[in-house]
Amino acid sequence: MGFTTGLLSGLTLTSTLLYLTVSHHHLTRSNQRALIHRSTLLLTNIVEPLPPLPEPVAREARGGLVETAKDIWNRELEGLVRRAQGVRWREVEERVEGVVGGIVGKVREEGGSS
């Protein structure tokens, strides 16, 4: 092995080991810093707990024209369904039968007198 090859091999090996050592040291210090930071926050919150967060305020976002039209349509439809559910269908049937019976009676009277 020549002088230049040995020198370059030694520099490469030394710089690689130096880089790996510094990189490992940096990662270890970062992990230690994060652990210490978490421990500090934990201890601080035990001694002086943070005040509770206020309840989120409910807000209603207005939709566009299409959404507003859909809301109006749905309200109208709900009103119609509620009205239909509240109808006493037996009374409606009796009223319709009475009206139809009266019309049929008039038609028979007029048909019989001519």
C-alpha atoms as an extended CHARMM CRD file, in Angstrom:
* protein
*
       114  EXT
         1         1  MET       CA              0.0000000000        0.0000000000        0.0000000000  PROA      1               0.0000000000
         2         2  GLY       CA              1.3930000000        3.3650000000       -0.9690000000  PROA      2               0.0000000000
         3         3  PHE       CA              1.6650000000        6.5230000000        1.0480000000  PROA      3               0.0000000000
         4         4  THR       CA             -1.2110000000        8.2910000000       -0.7420000000  PROA      4               0.0000000000
         5         5  THR       CA             -3.5400000000        5.2990000000       -0.5370000000  PROA      5               0.0000000000
         6         6  GLY       CA             -2.8120000000        4.8220000000        3.1630000000  PROA      6               0.0000000000
         7         7  LEU       CA             -3.2930000000        8.5380000000        3.8560000000  PROA      7               0.0000000000
         8         8  LEU       CA             -6.6070000000        8.6710000000        2.0120000000  PROA      8               0.0000000000
         9         9  SER       CA             -7.8030000000        5.4500000000        3.6490000000  PROA      9               0.0000000000
        10        10  GLY       CA             -6.8900000000        6.7850000000        7.0990000000  PROA      10              0.0000000000
        11        11  LEU       CA             -8.6230000000       10.1270000000        6.4400000000  PROA      11              0.0000000000
        12        12  THR       CA            -11.7310000000        8.3760000000        5.1420000000  PROA      12              0.0000000000
        13        13  LEU       CA            -11.8780000000        6.0080000000        8.1190000000  PROA      13              0.0000000000
        14        14  THR       CA            -11.2150000000        8.7970000000       10.6360000000  PROA      14              0.0000000000
        15        15  SER       CA            -13.7530000000       11.1960000000        9.1030000000  PROA      15              0.0000000000
        16        16  THR       CA            -16.3900000000        8.4330000000        8.9150000000  PROA      16              0.0000000000
        17        17  LEU       CA            -15.8870000000        7.5200000000       12.5670000000  PROA      17              0.0000000000
        18        18  LEU       CA            -15.9060000000       11.1980000000       13.5450000000  PROA      18              0.0000000000
        19        19  TYR       CA            -19.1660000000       11.8070000000       11.5640000000  PROA      19              0.0000000000
        20        20  LEU       CA            -20.8830000000        8.7650000000       13.0680000000  PROA      20              0.0000000000
        21        21  THR       CA            -19.7980000000        9.7450000000       16.5880000000  PROA      21              0.0000000000
        22        22  VAL       CA            -21.0280000000       13.3240000000       16.2060000000  PROA      22              0.0000000000
        23        23  SER       CA            -24.2900000000       12.1470000000       14.6220000000  PROA      23              0.0000000000
        24        24  HSD       CA            -24.8940000000        9.6540000000       17.4470000000  PROA      24              0.0000000000
        25        25  HSD       CA            -24.0680000000       12.3450000000       20.0310000000  PROA      25              0.0000000000
        26        26  HSD       CA            -26.4800000000       14.7740000000       18.3370000000  PROA      26              0.0000000000
        27        27  LEU       CA            -29.3530000000       12.2190000000       18.3120000000  PROA      27              0.0000000000
        28        28  THR       CA            -28.7120000000       11.3110000000       21.9500000000  PROA      28              0.0000000000
        29        29  ARG       CA            -28.7480000000       14.9920000000       22.9720000000  PROA      29              0.0000000000
        30        30  SER       CA            -31.9910000000       15.5780000000       21.0090000000  PROA      30              0.0000000000
        31        31  ASN       CA            -33.6930000000       12.6610000000       22.7510000000  PROA      31              0.0000000000
        32        32  GLN       CA            -32.4430000000       13.8290000000       26.1490000000  PROA      32              0.0000000000
        33        33  ARG       CA            -33.6830000000       17.3700000000       25.4440000000  PROA      33              0.0000000000
        34        34  ALA       CA            -37.1480000000       16.0670000000       24.4760000000  PROA      34              0.0000000000
        35        35  LEU       CA            -37.3470000000       13.8670000000       27.5950000000  PROA      35              0.0000000000
        36        36  ILE       CA            -36.2620000000       16.7020000000       29.8790000000  PROA      36              0.0000000000
        37        37  HSD       CA            -38.7630000000       19.0420000000       28.2230000000  PROA      37              0.0000000000
        38        38  ARG       CA            -41.6150000000       16.5380000000       28.7280000000  PROA      38              0.0000000000
        39        39  SER       CA            -40.5820000000       15.9530000000       32.3420000000  PROA      39              0.0000000000
        40        40  THR       CA            -40.4650000000       19.6870000000       32.9860000000  PROA      40              0.0000000000
        41        41  LEU       CA            -43.9470000000       20.1670000000       31.5330000000  PROA      41              0.0000000000
        42        42  LEU       CA            -45.2880000000       17.2500000000       33.5460000000  PROA      42              0.0000000000
        43        43  LEU       CA            -43.8530000000       18.5380000000       36.8180000000  PROA      43              0.0000000000
        44        44  THR       CA            -44.9710000000       22.0920000000       36.0960000000  PROA      44              0.0000000000
        45        45  ASN       CA            -48.5140000000       20.9020000000       35.3890000000  PROA      45              0.0000000000
        46        46  ILE       CA            -48.5510000000       18.9460000000       38.6460000000  PROA      46              0.0000000000
        47        47  VAL       CA            -47.4700000000       21.9740000000       40.6820000000  PROA      47              0.0000000000
        48        48  GLU       CA            -49.3210000000       24.6460000000       38.7130000000  PROA      48              0.0000000000
        49        49  PRO       CA            -52.0240000000       23.0210000000       36.5830000000  PROA      49              0.0000000000
        50        50  LEU       CA            -53.1800000000       24.8760000000       33.5250000000  PROA      50              0.0000000000
        51        51  PRO       CA            -56.6440000000       26.4240000000       33.7710000000  PROA      51              0.0000000000
        52        52  PRO       CA            -59.3170000000       24.4150000000       31.9580000000  PROA      52              0.0000000000
        53        53  LEU       CA            -60.0130000000       25.4870000000       28.4140000000  PROA      53              0.0000000000
        54        54  PRO       CA            -63.2920000000       27.3260000000       27.8640000000  PROA      54              0.0000000000
        55        55  GLU       CA            -66.1110000000       25.4250000000       26.2340000000  PROA      55              0.0000000000
        56        56  PRO       CA            -66.1050000000       25.8520000000       22.4760000000  PROA      56              0.0000000000
        57        57  VAL       CA            -68.7100000000       28.2680000000       21.2450000000  PROA      57              0.0000000000
        58        58  ALA       CA            -71.1720000000       26.7420000000       18.8450000000  PROA      58              0.0000000000
        59        59  ARG       CA            -71.5740000000       28.8000000000       15.7290000000  PROA      59              0.0000000000
        60        60  GLU       CA            -73.7810000000       28.3400000000       12.7550000000  PROA      60              0.0000000000
        61        61  ALA       CA            -72.1810000000       28.8150000000        9.3920000000  PROA      61              0.0000000000
        62        62  ARG       CA            -74.4930000000       30.0100000000        6.6730000000  PROA      62              0.0000000000
        63        63  GLY       CA            -74.4730000000       27.9700000000        3.5190000000  PROA      63              0.0000000000
        64        64  GLY       CA            -74.7260000000       29.1650000000       -0.0350000000  PROA      64              0.0000000000
        65        65  LEU       CA            -77.8470000000       29.7360000000       -2.0740000000  PROA      65              0.0000000000
        66        66  VAL       CA            -78.3340000000       26.0380000000       -2.8180000000  PROA      66              0.0000000000
        67        67  GLU       CA            -78.0100000000       25.0630000000        0.8550000000  PROA      67              0.0000000000
        68        68  THR       CA            -80.4610000000       27.7800000000        1.8920000000  PROA      68              0.0000000000
        69        69  ALA       CA            -82.9530000000       26.5890000000       -0.7190000000  PROA      69              0.0000000000
        70        70  LYS       CA            -82.5670000000       23.0080000000        0.5350000000  PROA      70              0.0000000000
        71        71  ASP       CA            -83.1660000000       24.1410000000        4.1220000000  PROA      71              0.0000000000
        72        72  ILE       CA            -86.3350000000       26.0230000000        3.1160000000  PROA      72              0.0000000000
        73        73  TRP       CA            -87.5830000000       23.0130000000        1.1280000000  PROA      73              0.0000000000
        74        74  ASN       CA            -86.9240000000       20.6780000000        4.0800000000  PROA      74              0.0000000000
        75        75  ARG       CA            -88.7630000000       22.9870000000        6.5080000000  PROA      75              0.0000000000
        76        76  GLU       CA            -91.7910000000       23.1510000000        4.1900000000  PROA      76              0.0000000000
        77        77  LEU       CA            -91.7790000000       19.3810000000        3.7540000000  PROA      77              0.0000000000
        78        78  GLU       CA            -91.5280000000       18.8100000000        7.5160000000  PROA      78              0.0000000000
        79        79  GLY       CA            -94.4770000000       21.1600000000        8.0710000000  PROA      79              0.0000000000
        80        80  LEU       CA            -96.5960000000       19.3040000000        5.5250000000  PROA      80              0.0000000000
        81        81  VAL       CA            -95.7510000000       15.9210000000        7.0330000000  PROA      81              0.0000000000
        82        82  ARG       CA            -96.5750000000       17.1400000000       10.5380000000  PROA      82              0.0000000000
        83        83  ARG       CA            -99.8750000000       18.5490000000        9.3030000000  PROA      83              0.0000000000
        84        84  ALA       CA           -100.7150000000       15.2630000000        7.5510000000  PROA      84              0.0000000000
        85        85  GLN       CA            -99.8790000000       13.3250000000       10.6980000000  PROA      85              0.0000000000
        86        86  GLY       CA           -102.1740000000       15.5510000000       12.7500000000  PROA      86              0.0000000000
        87        87  VAL       CA           -105.2200000000       15.0530000000       10.5040000000  PROA      87              0.0000000000
        88        88  ARG       CA           -108.0690000000       12.8490000000       11.7530000000  PROA      88              0.0000000000
        89        89  TRP       CA           -108.6400000000       10.8270000000        8.6220000000  PROA      89              0.0000000000
        90        90  ARG       CA           -111.8930000000        9.2640000000        9.8520000000  PROA      90              0.0000000000
        91        91  GLU       CA           -113.5050000000       12.7290000000       10.0590000000  PROA      91              0.0000000000
        92        92  VAL       CA           -112.2160000000       13.6410000000        6.5900000000  PROA      92              0.0000000000
        93        93  GLU       CA           -113.6260000000       10.4070000000        5.1920000000  PROA      93              0.0000000000
        94        94  GLU       CA           -117.0410000000       11.0810000000        6.7600000000  PROA      94              0.0000000000
        95        95  ARG       CA           -117.0980000000       14.6560000000        5.4020000000  PROA      95              0.0000000000
        96        96  VAL       CA           -116.1580000000       13.5020000000        1.9020000000  PROA      96              0.0000000000
        97        97  GLU       CA           -118.7950000000       10.7610000000        2.0130000000  PROA      97              0.0000000000
        98        98  GLY       CA           -121.3960000000       13.3290000000        3.0600000000  PROA      98              0.0000000000
        99        99  VAL       CA           -120.4720000000       15.7150000000        0.2490000000  PROA      99              0.0000000000
       100       100  VAL       CA           -120.3690000000       12.9600000000       -2.3790000000  PROA      100             0.0000000000
       101       101  GLY       CA           -123.6420000000       11.5430000000       -1.0820000000  PROA      101             0.0000000000
       102       102  GLY       CA           -125.2560000000       14.9810000000       -1.3730000000  PROA      102             0.0000000000
       103       103  ILE       CA           -124.0040000000       15.3960000000       -4.9450000000  PROA      103             0.0000000000
       104       104  VAL       CA           -125.2330000000       11.9200000000       -5.9110000000  PROA      104             0.0000000000
       105       105  GLY       CA           -128.6210000000       12.6950000000       -4.3290000000  PROA      105             0.0000000000
       106       106  LYS       CA           -128.9490000000       15.9400000000       -6.3060000000  PROA      106             0.0000000000
       107       107  VAL       CA           -127.9830000000       14.1740000000       -9.5370000000  PROA      107             0.0000000000
       108       108  ARG       CA           -130.6300000000       11.5060000000       -8.9190000000  PROA      108             0.0000000000
       109       109  GLU       CA           -133.3040000000       14.1110000000       -8.1540000000  PROA      109             0.0000000000
       110       110  GLU       CA           -132.5130000000       16.0770000000      -11.2870000000  PROA      110             0.0000000000
       111       111  GLY       CA           -132.3690000000       12.9080000000      -13.3610000000  PROA      111             0.0000000000
       112       112  GLY       CA           -135.7190000000       11.6720000000      -12.0460000000  PROA      112             0.0000000000
       113       113  SER       CA           -137.6260000000       14.9330000000      -12.5650000000  PROA      113             0.0000000000
       114       114  SER       CA           -136.7190000000       15.3890000000      -16.2470000000  PROA      114             0.0000000000
